[in-house]
C-alpha cells in the first residue's frame, strides 16, 4: 500500500450533542499538547498527585483511593467489578437501562450470581426494591447507574446507600454521565465505589475513568481468596501505581493524564454548584424550546437527568433520516436510542463545555428546519424565544462561582 495515498488527518468539525463524547473544553485540548515527560519524572508524579486531589474534590470524598483507570469509562466499571467480585458472589443490579444491562454482563463474566431488579425504561428502580432484595438474601455487591444515557433517568442513591450499609453490601455506582453535571456526593450517599468518565460532563475526550473507593471496598479487595483474573484492571495494583509506592504497573497515557487534570481543575474553578446549575439551565431552555416546537419528551419528569433529553420522534418521521440531515446540513450530532427505545426517541445531550444556550439555539434551529423539510409542521419561530425566556428567567438563581471548601 502506498502511504502517499493518505493525506494529513483533517476530521470535520462537529457539534456533539448526543450521549457522548461531547466537545472537549479548548483548555483541555491545549493541555494535551503539552510536552511529554517520563512517568516517574518528579514533575509527572506531582501531576498524578494533583489528579488524585482534584478527583476527591469533584467526587466529594475524602477517600485516599481516588485515581483514574487508563481507559474509557467502561474500563473503570470493569475494574471495579473485577476487583471486588469472585465466582459465586451474589451481585444485585438495579437495572433501568442499557448500562444496567452492562453491569449484569460484566458481573456475570466474572462468575457472579446476578439478580437484576428491572424497572421499565424511563422510570427509576425504586429503592424499596433493592432493600427488599437485600432483606431476602445477602449480597456482596449492589451495582447501579446514577444517570443512564439510554433512558435519561436520574436514579436516587441516598436510600440505597443506607440500605447497603445496613445489610453489609458494597454499593458500586456508575457516575459516568452524572459527574460534573449534577450532584454526586460519594461520602454523604455512602457510595463504596464510584466510577466516572472524562468524555461527558467533565469536558474531555474519552480515555480516562476517574474513580474512588473507600476502606470497606479496599478491605473486600484485600480479603479475596485469589487475585482478580485481570492484571491491567486490578484496582489494588493501580492504587500502588498512583500512590506513593509508584508500582511500575503500566505506562500511563501522559497526554490523557494532562487532559484529566485540566478538566478537573476547570470543574473546580467553576465551582460544583454553579456547574450543576449551568447544566440545569441549559437543559430547561432546550426542553422549553422543544415544547414550543410541539415535541414531546420521554420519561418520568420527576427523574429526568439535566444533561441529556430524550425526545419522542413524531409519528411518521424517519428518525435516522432526521439525524443524518442534521449532521450533514448543520454539523450537529444527536443520537438514536438503544433497545426498546430504538427508533422511538432522539437523545440530545448538553454536557460539560456544550451546556450553553448558544448550543441550545443551534440544535433547536437545525432540528426545526429538518423536521419542516420532512413535512412536519412545527412552529420553528417559537422555539428560540421560548428557550431564551426559560434561560434568562433562571439567571437570578445562579450561585456565586468558586471552589467548594473541602479537604483535598
C-alpha positions, 0 to 999 in steps of 0.5 A: 500500500502506498502511504502517499495515498493518505493525506494529513488527518483533517476530521470535520468539525462537529457539534456533539450533542448526543450521549457522548463524547461531547466537545472537549473544553479548548483548555483541555485540548491545549493541555494535551499538547503539552510536552511529554515527560517520563512517568516517574519524572518528579514533575509527572508524579506531582501531576498524578498527585494533583489528579488524585486531589482534584478527583476527591474534590469533584467526587466529594470524598475524602477517600485516599483511593481516588485515581483514574483507570487508563481507559474509557469509562467502561474500563473503570466499571470493569475494574471495579467489578473485577476487583471486588467480585469472585465466582459465586458472589451474589451481585444485585443490579438495579437495572433501568437501562442499557448500562444496567444491562452492562453491569449484569454482563460484566458481573456475570463474566466474572462468575457472579450470581446476578439478580437484576431488579428491572424497572421499565425504561424511563422510570427509576428502580425504586429503592424499596426494591433493592432493600427488599432484595437485600432483606431476602438474601445477602449480597456482596455487591449492589451495582447501579447507574446514577444517570443512564444515557439510554433512558435519561433517568436520574436514579436516587442513591441516598436510600440505597446507600443506607440500605447497603450499609445496613445489610453489609453490601458494597454499593458500586455506582456508575457516575459516568454521565452524572459527574460534573453535571449534577450532584454526586456526593460519594461520602454523604450517599455512602457510595463504596465505589464510584466510577466516572468518565472524562468524555461527558460532563467533565469536558474531555475526550474519552480515555480516562475513568476517574474513580474512588473507593473507600476502606470497606471496598479496599478491605473486600479487595484485600480479603479475596481468596485469589487475585482478580483474573485481570492484571491491567484492571486490578484496582489494588495494583493501580492504587500502588501505581498512583500512590506513593509506592509508584508500582511500575504497573503500566505506562500511563497515557501522559497526554490523557493524564494532562487532559484529566487534570485540566478538566478537573481543575476547570470543574473546580474553578467553576465551582460544583454548584454553579456547574450543576446549575449551568447544566440545569439551565441549559437543559430547561431552555432546550426542553422549553424550546422543544415544547414550543416546537410541539415535541414531546419528551420521554420519561418520568419528569420527576427523574429526568437527568439535566444533561441529556433529553430524550425526545419522542420522534413524531409519528411518521418521521424517519428518525435516522433520516432526521439525524443524518440531515442534521449532521450533514446540513448543520454539523450537529450530532444527536443520537438514536436510542438503544433497545426498546427505545430504538427508533422511538426517541432522539437523545440530545445531550448538553454536557460539560463545555456544550451546556450553553444556550448558544448550543441550545439555539443551534440544535433547536434551529437545525432540528426545526428546519429538518423536521419542516423539510420532512413535512412536519409542521412545527412552529420553528419561530417559537422555539428560540424565544421560548428557550431564551425566556426559560434561560434568562428567567433562571439567571437570578438563581445562579450561585456565586462561582468558586471552589467548594471548601473541602479537604483535598 
